[in-house]
Amino acid sequence: MINRLMIQAAARNNAEWCASMSRSHGVTGEFGSQAWTVPTRPPLYYPDAVTLVPGADTDALVDRIDTAVAGAGIKDSFADLDLSGAGFEVLFHAQWIHRHAGPPATSSDLAWDVVDDLDSLRAWALAWDDGDDNADLFRAELLEDPGTSLLVGHSADGQVAAGAVASRSESVVGISNVFAVEGGADRAWPVLLDAVHRLFPALPVVGYEHGADLDAAVRHGFEAIGPLRVWLHG
């Protein structure tokens, strides 16, 4: 029961972050009793729907998004839907993760900050993008979003070395888009957890990861609390 409630909190938090990212691109979504959805295609990498409760009505869910063109995505937060009959295939499986509020177990050689101007945002986005030509995904509107903090870890010479998005909701803070220029997630997590602890000392931390990134999160105090999967419409 505790894990189920935490998964619901994590799914809601993630949907709120997806809503913030979509708004920054001029796409307005809607929160319903079972899911958050957008009627038109959201930004790159972001889903058209996120389920908020177990056992969502699949027909109603699909009716609320645009499947006329291939590429619609649904985040099945409880890994309990079968969307194959509606033309979807599973893109990937992942695990929701949870960490109790508290400082990181290991210290970092990086200094943390919150991105608060356009130049810093551009530097953060270019480091996150790592040459894939998608840095424009992160727009200036995010700097004005009260629930969103772009965290950055600076090396001694002031360069962006690591980062993530922290999205605060009522009972948790979600972490996504974790990156490190060198050293992978193990380099990023200590400075990010220090930042989150100082900014939101009473809130547990949630998110989702898979593969090697899930292993890294577990090494830094997270526990895997339940599966999710992302479906993609062909």
Backbone bond lengths (Angstrom), bond angles and torsions (degrees), N, CA, C in turn:
res aa  C-N    CA-C-N  psi(-1)  N-CA   C-N-CA  omega(-1)  CA-C   N-CA-C  phi
1 M - - - 1.458 - - 1.527 111.30 -
2 I 1.362 116.73 -42.04 1.457 119.84 -179.79 1.523 109.99 -62.40
3 N 1.342 116.68 -45.45 1.459 119.77 179.05 1.519 111.32 -62.64
4 R 1.331 117.67 -41.46 1.465 120.55 -179.39 1.533 110.52 -61.26
5 L 1.325 116.95 -42.84 1.465 119.49 178.50 1.517 111.44 -65.75
6 M 1.339 117.21 -38.28 1.456 120.35 178.82 1.520 110.75 -68.70
7 I 1.334 117.68 -37.21 1.461 120.26 176.30 1.529 110.16 -63.14
8 Q 1.333 116.54 -41.82 1.458 118.98 177.56 1.524 111.29 -62.26
9 A 1.332 117.33 -39.93 1.461 120.63 177.06 1.525 110.60 -65.12
10 A 1.338 116.88 -40.99 1.457 120.76 179.45 1.526 111.30 -66.51
11 A 1.332 117.04 -41.03 1.462 120.83 179.58 1.526 110.50 -64.67
12 R 1.317 116.96 -42.85 1.467 120.49 178.07 1.530 110.07 -62.75
13 N 1.327 115.89 -44.76 1.464 120.47 178.81 1.524 110.52 -59.50
14 N 1.330 116.66 -44.25 1.453 119.93 -179.19 1.525 110.98 -65.39
15 A 1.330 116.20 -40.19 1.463 119.51 177.56 1.528 111.09 -62.60
16 E 1.336 116.85 -38.51 1.466 119.79 178.34 1.523 110.89 -65.08
17 W 1.329 117.27 -37.24 1.462 119.71 176.20 1.529 110.37 -67.19
18 C 1.330 117.59 -42.87 1.467 120.26 176.90 1.529 110.55 -60.09
19 A 1.329 116.81 -38.03 1.464 121.05 177.63 1.524 110.61 -64.27
20 S 1.334 116.82 -41.72 1.467 120.49 179.04 1.527 110.88 -63.68
21 M 1.324 116.74 -46.16 1.459 120.24 179.21 1.527 110.74 -62.16
22 S 1.324 117.13 -42.26 1.463 120.21 179.50 1.528 111.09 -64.10
23 R 1.336 117.03 -43.35 1.472 120.12 178.40 1.517 111.26 -58.96
24 S 1.327 116.91 -37.40 1.466 119.64 -179.41 1.520 111.53 -65.21
25 H 1.332 117.10 -17.45 1.462 122.42 176.52 1.529 111.49 -105.55
26 G 1.316 117.63 12.69 1.452 121.05 177.23 1.508 115.14 79.32
27 V 1.331 117.25 17.06 1.468 121.93 179.96 1.527 108.45 -109.90
28 T 1.321 117.30 121.15 1.457 121.97 -176.29 1.527 110.28 -103.07
29 G 1.322 116.10 123.61 1.452 121.56 178.50 1.513 112.46 -98.20
30 E 1.328 115.13 -179.69 1.469 121.14 -178.32 1.526 109.49 -138.16
31 F 1.327 115.91 133.56 1.455 121.71 173.88 1.520 108.90 -92.25
32 G 1.326 116.03 120.72 1.444 121.99 172.91 1.512 109.91 -107.26
33 S 1.310 116.70 -175.94 1.464 120.03 -177.94 1.523 112.04 -70.23
34 Q 1.345 117.32 -24.49 1.462 121.00 -176.52 1.521 114.06 -112.67
35 A 1.323 117.70 -21.04 1.462 119.24 -174.18 1.516 111.29 -162.29
36 W 1.333 113.76 157.01 1.465 121.13 165.88 1.524 107.16 -97.78
37 T 1.341 117.13 137.25 1.458 120.65 -178.45 1.523 109.71 -142.00
38 V 1.338 114.79 158.48 1.460 121.77 169.32 1.524 108.13 -122.23
39 P 1.341 117.82 142.30 1.458 120.65 -176.53 1.529 113.59 -82.02
40 T 1.339 117.28 -18.49 1.458 122.00 178.11 1.525 108.69 -125.30
41 R 1.315 116.76 165.87 1.450 121.51 -171.87 1.529 111.69 -60.92
42 P 1.337 117.43 128.40 1.464 122.33 -179.45 1.527 110.96 -80.13
43 P 1.331 117.88 179.90 1.468 120.14 177.24 1.527 112.38 -61.65
44 L 1.316 114.60 160.86 1.461 122.35 178.20 1.520 111.12 -51.47
45 Y 1.333 116.03 136.68 1.466 125.36 178.33 1.535 113.69 78.77
46 Y 1.332 118.60 -4.97 1.463 120.61 -174.83 1.521 110.82 -107.30
47 P 1.339 117.58 144.81 1.463 120.63 -173.94 1.522 113.10 -80.49
48 D 1.326 114.52 159.07 1.462 121.26 173.93 1.528 111.18 -81.26
49 A 1.330 117.12 -17.56 1.463 121.29 -179.31 1.518 109.87 -154.53
50 V 1.332 114.87 147.61 1.469 123.08 173.28 1.521 107.09 -131.88
51 T 1.319 118.02 120.89 1.459 118.94 178.48 1.527 109.85 -75.52
52 L 1.329 115.35 145.09 1.461 122.23 -174.94 1.523 113.46 -110.99
53 V 1.324 116.57 -15.71 1.464 121.85 -178.85 1.527 108.19 -138.67
54 P 1.329 117.50 156.84 1.473 119.40 175.06 1.521 110.87 -65.45
55 G 1.325 115.87 153.06 1.452 121.24 172.02 1.514 115.39 66.74
56 A 1.331 117.42 35.99 1.463 119.82 179.42 1.527 110.49 -61.59
57 D 1.322 115.20 148.15 1.464 122.09 178.58 1.529 108.20 -70.36
58 T 1.333 117.61 110.97 1.457 120.92 -173.53 1.527 112.48 -66.44
59 D 1.322 117.16 -39.53 1.468 119.53 -179.44 1.528 110.45 -63.82
60 A 1.321 116.44 -45.83 1.459 119.93 179.84 1.523 110.90 -64.96
61 L 1.336 116.15 -36.40 1.461 120.71 179.93 1.529 110.67 -64.14
62 V 1.308 116.91 -49.56 1.464 120.97 -178.21 1.526 110.97 -65.38
63 D 1.330 117.59 -34.22 1.460 121.11 179.76 1.530 112.57 -64.45
64 R 1.338 117.37 -21.54 1.469 120.74 -175.88 1.527 112.90 -89.99
65 I 1.331 118.81 -1.52 1.457 120.52 -179.05 1.521 110.09 -124.56
66 D 1.322 115.88 168.66 1.460 121.81 -177.18 1.528 109.64 -93.49
67 T 1.325 116.21 109.00 1.464 120.74 177.04 1.527 111.78 -110.23
68 A 1.338 116.15 11.95 1.468 119.00 -179.27 1.521 111.44 -67.02
69 V 1.334 116.32 -29.81 1.455 122.08 178.32 1.521 107.92 -116.72
70 A 1.332 116.73 139.65 1.466 120.65 -179.12 1.527 110.97 -58.83
71 G 1.335 115.19 148.56 1.458 119.83 174.11 1.513 115.63 118.56
72 A 1.326 118.63 -4.77 1.456 119.88 178.08 1.525 110.06 -65.46
73 G 1.342 116.15 139.59 1.453 121.07 -179.45 1.518 111.80 -123.00
74 I 1.321 115.99 143.89 1.461 121.85 176.42 1.515 108.93 -126.95
75 K 1.327 116.14 125.20 1.465 120.86 174.84 1.522 107.70 -88.62
76 D 1.303 115.59 108.43 1.464 124.98 -178.24 1.522 106.69 -87.90
77 S 1.325 116.18 88.35 1.471 121.91 -165.54 1.521 113.89 -65.03
78 F 1.331 117.42 -19.88 1.460 120.19 -177.87 1.533 111.69 -116.47
79 A 1.346 115.80 8.25 1.468 121.55 178.46 1.524 111.61 49.25
80 D 1.346 115.60 42.96 1.463 119.04 -175.47 1.526 113.00 -127.54
81 L 1.343 117.47 11.68 1.454 120.18 -179.99 1.526 110.54 -106.14
82 D 1.327 115.55 152.61 1.461 121.39 171.01 1.528 106.80 -117.94
83 L 1.324 115.17 103.40 1.457 120.81 -177.26 1.522 112.27 -103.67
84 S 1.337 117.10 9.04 1.459 120.47 -176.99 1.526 111.49 -63.30
85 G 1.333 116.91 -34.30 1.454 119.93 -179.72 1.512 113.47 -68.10
86 A 1.353 116.85 -17.21 1.461 121.22 178.52 1.525 111.61 -98.88
87 G 1.342 116.57 12.28 1.447 120.03 176.32 1.516 115.73 90.28
88 F 1.336 116.97 16.43 1.463 121.23 179.96 1.523 110.46 -101.88
89 E 1.326 115.70 151.29 1.452 123.06 171.20 1.524 108.70 -126.97
90 V 1.337 116.75 150.70 1.464 119.98 179.27 1.522 109.21 -70.15
91 L 1.335 115.21 124.88 1.465 121.34 178.14 1.523 110.89 -84.33
92 F 1.349 116.26 -46.81 1.459 120.14 175.01 1.519 110.38 -161.67
93 H 1.326 114.83 160.00 1.452 123.75 173.91 1.527 108.37 -106.71
94 A 1.322 117.44 150.94 1.463 121.55 178.22 1.517 108.73 -151.85
95 Q 1.318 115.21 179.07 1.465 122.41 177.71 1.524 109.94 -125.51
96 W 1.325 115.62 133.35 1.462 118.90 167.05 1.528 108.54 -65.73
97 I 1.322 116.24 142.91 1.460 120.65 179.19 1.516 110.03 -124.09
98 H 1.329 115.21 151.62 1.463 121.90 -177.62 1.517 109.45 -141.74
99 R 1.312 115.93 139.57 1.463 122.03 175.63 1.516 108.16 -136.76
100 H 1.326 116.48 131.93 1.464 119.62 178.04 1.518 110.40 -63.32
101 A 1.317 116.60 152.82 1.459 120.91 176.37 1.523 109.78 -58.24
102 G 1.322 115.83 140.47 1.454 119.62 179.02 1.506 111.26 154.37
103 P 1.323 117.24 166.18 1.466 120.84 -178.22 1.520 111.59 -73.50
104 P 1.329 117.52 163.07 1.467 119.92 177.22 1.517 111.18 -67.11
105 A 1.322 115.84 153.94 1.467 120.41 -179.88 1.518 111.83 -76.69
106 T 1.335 116.77 -23.76 1.459 120.92 -179.70 1.520 109.88 -125.26
107 S 1.324 116.16 149.83 1.460 121.03 -179.89 1.523 110.10 -83.90
108 S 1.316 115.77 165.95 1.451 121.98 -179.23 1.520 110.31 -124.23
109 D 1.325 116.18 150.91 1.455 120.74 174.55 1.524 111.50 -88.74
110 L 1.338 116.69 3.11 1.454 121.45 179.99 1.524 111.06 -99.74
111 A 1.309 116.33 150.97 1.464 122.51 176.48 1.522 108.41 -102.04
112 W 1.325 117.84 130.32 1.461 120.38 -175.57 1.517 111.58 -94.43
113 D 1.319 114.82 157.35 1.448 122.75 175.66 1.519 108.05 -157.49
114 V 1.330 116.10 170.88 1.463 122.23 174.65 1.524 107.67 -110.89
115 V 1.311 117.12 129.09 1.455 121.81 178.67 1.522 109.33 -63.01
116 D 1.347 116.83 127.37 1.466 118.46 -176.09 1.523 113.83 -138.52
117 D 1.336 118.62 11.10 1.463 120.32 176.65 1.528 109.00 -148.83
118 L 1.316 115.63 167.32 1.457 120.51 -172.59 1.527 112.90 -65.98
119 D 1.322 117.10 -38.71 1.463 119.23 179.40 1.520 110.91 -64.51
120 S 1.324 116.55 -43.23 1.467 120.34 178.48 1.519 111.21 -65.96
121 L 1.337 116.45 -38.00 1.463 120.72 177.25 1.528 110.46 -61.60
122 R 1.318 116.74 -43.77 1.462 119.65 -179.41 1.525 111.12 -64.13
123 A 1.334 116.55 -42.88 1.468 120.00 179.13 1.520 110.73 -63.16
124 W 1.331 116.56 -42.43 1.473 121.69 177.93 1.525 110.16 -61.24
125 A 1.343 116.52 -48.35 1.461 120.81 -175.81 1.529 111.49 -65.24
126 L 1.313 117.93 -38.10 1.463 120.45 178.56 1.521 110.97 -66.46
127 A 1.327 117.08 -38.69 1.467 119.95 177.59 1.524 110.62 -67.55
128 W 1.324 117.07 -42.16 1.474 121.44 176.52 1.519 110.68 -60.35
129 D 1.327 117.10 -42.45 1.462 122.76 -173.48 1.525 112.64 -70.10
130 D 1.313 117.41 -34.32 1.469 122.57 177.31 1.528 112.22 55.11
131 G 1.330 115.38 42.49 1.456 119.83 172.89 1.514 116.67 84.11
132 D 1.343 118.69 10.28 1.468 120.95 -178.40 1.522 113.55 -87.51
133 D 1.331 117.29 0.51 1.472 122.72 176.50 1.529 112.79 67.52
134 N 1.343 116.21 31.76 1.470 120.25 177.40 1.529 112.05 -122.23
135 A 1.326 117.44 19.63 1.464 119.95 -176.68 1.528 112.27 -63.20
136 D 1.331 117.57 -25.03 1.465 120.16 -179.58 1.524 112.82 -70.36
137 L 1.314 117.63 -4.63 1.468 120.37 175.47 1.525 111.03 -57.86
138 F 1.334 117.12 -35.66 1.462 121.75 -177.49 1.527 109.15 -94.39
139 R 1.327 115.74 108.89 1.455 122.61 -171.68 1.524 112.50 -104.65
140 A 1.322 114.35 165.16 1.463 121.22 -175.38 1.527 112.50 -59.31
141 E 1.339 117.29 -29.13 1.467 120.39 -178.57 1.530 112.31 -58.26
142 L 1.323 117.16 -27.31 1.464 119.75 179.94 1.521 112.18 -64.84
143 L 1.324 116.92 -27.64 1.466 120.55 179.78 1.525 111.72 -66.57
144 E 1.324 116.43 -21.65 1.467 121.26 -178.91 1.525 112.52 -97.70
145 D 1.316 117.06 -2.07 1.462 120.49 -178.13 1.524 109.67 -81.02
146 P 1.342 118.58 118.20 1.467 120.35 -174.69 1.519 114.27 -66.66
147 G 1.329 118.14 -21.02 1.457 120.12 -178.82 1.517 114.20 -94.28
148 T 1.333 117.24 -0.38 1.469 121.50 -173.59 1.520 111.08 -117.16
149 S 1.326 116.44 130.81 1.468 122.45 172.97 1.518 108.34 -128.77
150 L 1.311 116.75 124.29 1.461 120.64 173.53 1.522 107.42 -91.57
151 L 1.324 115.61 113.50 1.454 121.81 -176.74 1.522 109.60 -91.61
152 V 1.323 116.18 141.00 1.450 120.48 179.74 1.522 109.59 -133.28
153 G 1.316 115.89 139.48 1.452 122.24 172.33 1.514 108.96 -108.68
154 H 1.346 116.74 121.14 1.458 121.62 -178.06 1.518 110.80 -100.46
155 S 1.313 116.30 139.99 1.461 120.99 171.59 1.524 109.21 -77.42
156 A 1.317 116.54 175.57 1.464 121.10 -175.51 1.523 112.41 -61.09
157 D 1.320 117.56 -27.18 1.468 120.38 179.62 1.525 112.89 -90.37
158 G 1.349 116.74 8.87 1.457 121.34 175.46 1.509 115.69 85.94
159 Q 1.336 117.75 4.11 1.463 120.45 -179.66 1.527 110.86 -82.43
160 V 1.342 115.35 152.29 1.461 120.59 175.30 1.527 108.61 -68.85
161 A 1.334 116.25 119.65 1.460 121.13 -179.13 1.517 112.54 -112.08
162 A 1.333 117.17 -23.11 1.465 121.38 -178.41 1.521 108.16 -160.49
163 G 1.324 115.28 166.03 1.452 118.41 179.04 1.517 112.33 -175.47
164 A 1.322 114.50 174.22 1.466 122.22 177.40 1.518 108.22 -172.21
165 V 1.312 115.67 167.86 1.461 122.58 170.77 1.517 108.09 -101.96
166 A 1.335 116.71 130.45 1.462 122.60 172.62 1.526 107.40 -109.85
167 S 1.320 116.64 122.65 1.467 121.35 179.96 1.521 108.49 -118.94
168 R 1.307 115.22 116.00 1.466 120.35 -176.40 1.516 110.74 -91.90
169 S 1.324 115.88 132.99 1.457 121.39 171.68 1.526 108.45 -124.72
170 E 1.303 116.85 -166.98 1.462 120.41 -169.93 1.527 113.17 -60.75
171 S 1.333 117.88 -41.49 1.457 119.60 -171.37 1.518 114.73 -124.06
172 V 1.345 117.80 -5.33 1.459 121.34 -177.85 1.521 109.34 -144.85
173 V 1.330 115.19 165.14 1.461 120.67 167.68 1.522 107.53 -118.96
174 G 1.315 116.15 127.74 1.452 121.02 -178.60 1.516 111.02 -95.99
175 I 1.324 116.31 142.33 1.455 122.11 177.15 1.524 108.67 -117.90
176 S 1.323 116.36 129.54 1.458 121.69 178.59 1.519 109.30 -143.31
177 N 1.318 115.50 172.02 1.466 121.33 177.49 1.531 112.70 55.60
178 V 1.320 115.55 39.29 1.466 120.41 179.57 1.531 109.24 -69.80
179 F 1.337 116.31 132.17 1.455 119.25 178.05 1.522 110.40 -149.60
180 A 1.311 115.23 157.94 1.463 123.00 170.14 1.514 107.49 -139.98
181 V 1.310 116.40 138.70 1.457 120.50 -179.95 1.525 110.00 -65.39
182 E 1.327 116.31 -38.26 1.468 122.43 174.91 1.524 107.83 -139.06
183 G 1.323 116.26 146.89 1.458 120.05 174.11 1.504 115.73 93.32
184 G 1.333 118.24 -6.49 1.455 121.16 176.48 1.523 113.43 67.67
185 A 1.336 114.61 -165.45 1.461 120.86 -174.54 1.525 112.26 -62.51
186 D 1.317 118.08 -28.87 1.465 119.79 179.16 1.526 111.51 -64.46
187 R 1.326 117.87 -28.09 1.476 120.92 175.02 1.517 110.15 -76.32
188 A 1.327 116.70 -34.32 1.457 120.55 -173.64 1.523 113.51 -78.40
189 W 1.342 117.44 -42.33 1.461 119.63 -168.57 1.531 114.31 -58.65
190 P 1.331 121.70 -43.49 1.471 118.54 -177.99 1.528 113.59 -58.14
191 V 1.334 118.07 -44.97 1.460 119.23 -179.13 1.528 111.00 -71.32
192 L 1.336 117.28 -36.07 1.463 119.91 179.51 1.526 111.45 -67.03
193 L 1.329 117.02 -42.66 1.464 120.01 179.72 1.521 111.35 -68.25
194 D 1.320 117.05 -32.68 1.466 119.87 174.77 1.525 110.04 -63.89
195 A 1.330 116.44 -44.45 1.461 120.38 178.89 1.520 111.51 -62.03
196 V 1.331 116.72 -46.74 1.467 120.73 -179.20 1.529 110.93 -62.66
197 H 1.322 116.41 -41.72 1.462 119.75 179.69 1.529 111.23 -62.26
198 R 1.307 116.99 -39.13 1.465 119.89 -178.85 1.522 112.34 -76.27
199 L 1.317 116.60 -33.64 1.465 120.04 179.84 1.524 112.69 -80.79
200 F 1.341 117.10 -39.14 1.468 122.63 -174.40 1.526 109.02 -133.73
201 P 1.327 118.64 66.28 1.468 120.96 -169.24 1.515 115.37 -62.31
202 A 1.336 118.69 -23.29 1.462 120.25 -175.76 1.521 113.76 -98.15
203 L 1.317 117.72 -4.02 1.464 119.52 -172.01 1.525 112.29 -99.54
204 P 1.338 117.89 133.77 1.465 120.09 170.10 1.520 110.19 -66.42
205 V 1.327 115.39 158.77 1.462 121.85 -176.26 1.527 108.65 -110.42
206 V 1.323 116.31 135.42 1.461 121.51 -179.70 1.521 109.80 -132.48
207 G 1.305 115.25 168.79 1.454 122.56 176.96 1.508 108.33 172.10
208 Y 1.323 116.55 -163.01 1.472 119.47 171.70 1.518 108.58 -147.54
209 E 1.318 114.90 147.78 1.463 121.81 -179.54 1.528 108.97 -148.58
210 H 1.325 115.31 167.80 1.460 120.30 172.70 1.518 108.91 -149.98
211 G 1.317 116.00 163.62 1.451 121.14 176.96 1.521 113.22 62.60
212 A 1.332 115.91 -140.19 1.458 121.39 -177.71 1.519 112.13 -62.89
213 D 1.336 118.04 -31.38 1.464 120.32 179.19 1.530 111.13 -69.24
214 L 1.323 117.31 -33.06 1.462 120.34 174.34 1.524 110.01 -66.28
215 D 1.313 117.24 -43.55 1.465 120.85 178.49 1.530 110.64 -59.25
216 A 1.326 116.91 -41.47 1.464 120.62 179.50 1.528 111.01 -64.90
217 A 1.330 117.01 -42.56 1.460 119.74 179.31 1.524 111.50 -60.97
218 V 1.322 116.41 -41.85 1.469 120.47 178.43 1.530 110.46 -62.36
219 R 1.319 117.13 -38.25 1.473 119.86 177.74 1.520 111.90 -62.71
220 H 1.308 117.54 -21.96 1.461 121.11 -177.81 1.525 112.79 -106.94
221 G 1.332 116.06 25.21 1.451 120.57 168.57 1.509 116.84 100.36
222 F 1.332 118.19 0.28 1.459 120.60 176.51 1.524 110.47 -82.94
223 E 1.318 115.42 156.64 1.458 121.69 169.90 1.517 108.46 -122.07
224 A 1.327 115.72 144.53 1.461 121.02 173.92 1.520 108.06 -79.62
225 I 1.337 117.04 127.00 1.459 119.43 -172.40 1.522 113.81 -116.20
226 G 1.316 118.39 -4.91 1.457 119.10 178.13 1.507 112.19 162.46
227 P 1.341 116.46 155.66 1.466 120.44 -174.07 1.522 113.20 -84.64
228 L 1.312 113.86 153.84 1.454 122.45 165.32 1.524 106.78 -136.85
229 R 1.313 115.62 168.24 1.458 118.99 172.67 1.520 108.46 -148.73
230 V 1.300 114.81 154.48 1.463 121.83 178.41 1.519 108.31 -112.95
231 W 1.328 115.05 127.78 1.460 122.76 179.07 1.528 109.44 -103.12
232 L 1.336 116.33 143.65 1.454 121.96 179.21 1.526 109.55 -124.16
233 H 1.340 115.59 132.79 1.457 120.56 -179.89 1.529 109.99 -84.07
234 G 1.322 116.45 129.77 1.456 121.11 -177.60 1.510 114.05 -78.89
